[in-house]
Amino acid sequence: MFTKIAVATDGSSLAEKAVRIAAELAAKCGSDLTILHVLMHGEPPAALRRMAEVEHMVSNQPRVQEVLGRLSGDIPGQLAIATVDVERHRFDHQIIEAIGEKIVERAKSDAMESAISAVDGKILEGDAADEILRAIENLDIDLLVLGTRGLSPLKGLVMGSVSQAVSQKAHCNCLIVK
């Protein structure tokens, strides 16, 4: 029935449920399973930043004075500020990547409990809906499984914007998990 199944996860409880359902379907159909995760944009929430540091997922955030100390001589103040900002953005991206890797590894581990022989994981970067659509097209996916809503702060919506956009534009069947 389905030879290639993908599941999109952001680590939310609905996404975890979607992973379990996708894994069960893959096991029953003898399908390949691919876990998809799109990295979040912007600055990670303080709680994620702290978790990443505490769990040693990334090295400690560079201290402003250390960065300024590495810069030589008298440089214009704006250049020093820009350099510090670049260091902060680099650190934020490292946190986001580390969290993304953790989400995919956990989803793969959960999926393997359903007696699937192999699970692949893909970490994507960009607009969530666009990246998921591109991945399912490139991977020739037969079925995409995803939750109705993820970690978005807009919890009042009946269906999340990503799941709605993907389900409307996807070339394959979509199973939306509530």
C-alpha positions in Angstrom: 0.0 0.0 0.0 2.6 2.6 1.2 6.2 2.0 0.4 7.7 5.3 1.7 6.2 7.0 4.7 7.5 10.3 6.2 6.5 11.9 9.5 7.2 15.5 10.3 8.0 16.3 13.9 8.8 19.3 16.0 9.1 17.4 19.2 5.6 18.4 20.5 3.2 15.9 22.0 1.1 15.7 18.9 4.2 15.2 16.8 5.3 12.4 19.1 1.9 10.8 18.6 2.3 11.2 14.8 5.7 9.4 15.0 4.2 6.5 16.8 1.3 6.2 14.3 3.7 6.5 11.3 6.0 3.8 12.8 3.1 1.4 13.3 1.9 2.0 9.8 5.4 1.5 8.4 5.8 -1.7 10.4 2.5 -3.1 9.2 3.1 -2.1 5.5 6.8 -3.0 5.5 7.5 0.6 4.5 10.5 2.8 4.7 10.1 5.5 7.3 11.8 8.9 7.2 11.6 11.4 10.1 11.6 15.0 9.0 12.4 18.0 11.3 12.6 21.6 10.2 14.8 23.8 12.4 13.1 26.7 14.1 13.8 30.3 13.1 15.2 33.0 15.2 16.4 33.0 18.8 15.7 29.9 20.8 13.5 30.3 23.9 15.5 30.7 27.2 14.4 27.3 28.5 15.8 25.6 25.4 19.0 27.6 25.6 19.5 26.6 29.2 18.7 22.9 28.5 21.2 22.9 25.7 23.9 24.3 28.0 23.1 22.1 31.0 23.0 18.9 28.9 26.3 20.0 27.2 24.6 19.9 23.8 26.7 23.0 22.9 29.6 24.7 24.4 28.9 27.7 26.7 27.8 30.9 25.1 30.7 33.1 24.2 31.1 35.9 26.7 31.1 39.4 25.3 34.4 40.4 26.9 36.1 37.2 25.5 34.9 38.1 22.0 36.0 41.7 22.4 39.3 40.5 23.8 40.0 38.5 20.6 39.5 41.6 18.5 42.8 43.4 18.1 43.5 47.1 18.6 41.2 50.0 18.4 38.2 49.0 16.3 35.1 51.0 15.8 32.4 50.4 18.4 29.8 49.4 15.8 32.2 46.7 14.4 32.7 45.3 17.9 28.9 45.2 18.5 28.4 43.5 15.1 31.1 40.9 15.9 29.4 40.1 19.2 26.0 39.8 17.5 27.5 37.4 14.9 28.8 35.3 17.8 25.4 35.3 19.5 23.6 34.3 16.3 26.2 31.5 15.7 25.6 30.2 19.2 21.8 30.4 18.8 22.0 28.4 15.6 24.2 25.8 17.3 21.5 25.4 20.0 18.7 25.1 17.4 20.7 22.5 15.5 21.5 20.5 18.7 17.8 20.6 19.7 16.8 19.5 16.2 19.2 16.6 16.3 17.9 15.5 19.7 14.3 15.7 18.4 15.1 13.5 15.4 17.1 11.0 17.4 14.3 10.6 20.0 11.8 10.2 17.2 14.0 7.5 15.5 14.3 5.7 18.8 10.6 5.8 19.4 9.9 4.6 15.9 12.4 1.7 16.2 10.2 0.3 19.1 7.6 -0.6 16.4 9.9 -3.3 14.9 10.9 -1.2 11.9 14.2 -2.4 10.4 15.5 1.0 9.5 14.5 4.7 10.1 16.1 7.6 8.3 16.2 11.1 9.7 16.4 14.4 7.8 17.0 17.8 9.4 15.8 20.6 7.2 16.2 24.4 7.4 13.9 27.1 6.0 10.1 27.6 6.0 8.6 24.5 7.6 5.8 23.9 5.1 8.0 24.6 2.0 10.8 22.3 3.3 8.4 19.5 4.2 6.8 19.7 0.8 10.2 19.7 -1.0 11.4 16.7 1.1 8.4 14.6 0.4 8.7 15.4 -3.3 12.4 14.6 -3.5 12.0 11.4 -1.4 9.0 10.3 -3.4 6.9 9.8 -0.3 3.6 7.9 -0.5 2.2 9.0 2.9 3.0 11.9 5.1 2.0 11.8 8.8 1.9 15.0 10.8 0.2 16.5 13.8 -2.6 19.1 13.6 -0.6 21.6 15.6 3.0 21.9 16.8 4.8 24.1 19.2 3.4 27.3 17.7 2.1 29.8 20.3 -1.2 30.0 18.4 -2.9 27.0 20.1 -6.4 28.3 19.5 -6.3 27.4 15.8 -8.2 24.3 14.7 -5.4 23.2 12.4 -1.9 24.6 12.4 -0.7 26.7 9.5 2.1 24.2 8.6 -0.1 21.1 8.6 -2.8 23.0 6.7 -0.5 24.3 4.0 1.3 20.9 3.6 -1.9 18.9 3.5 -3.3 21.2 0.8 -0.2 21.2 -1.4 1.3 17.8 -0.9 1.4 15.4 -3.9 1.0 12.4 -1.6 -1.6 11.2 0.9 -1.5 13.0 4.3 -2.6 11.6 7.6 -3.2 14.4 10.1 -3.0 13.3 13.8 -5.2 14.9 16.5 
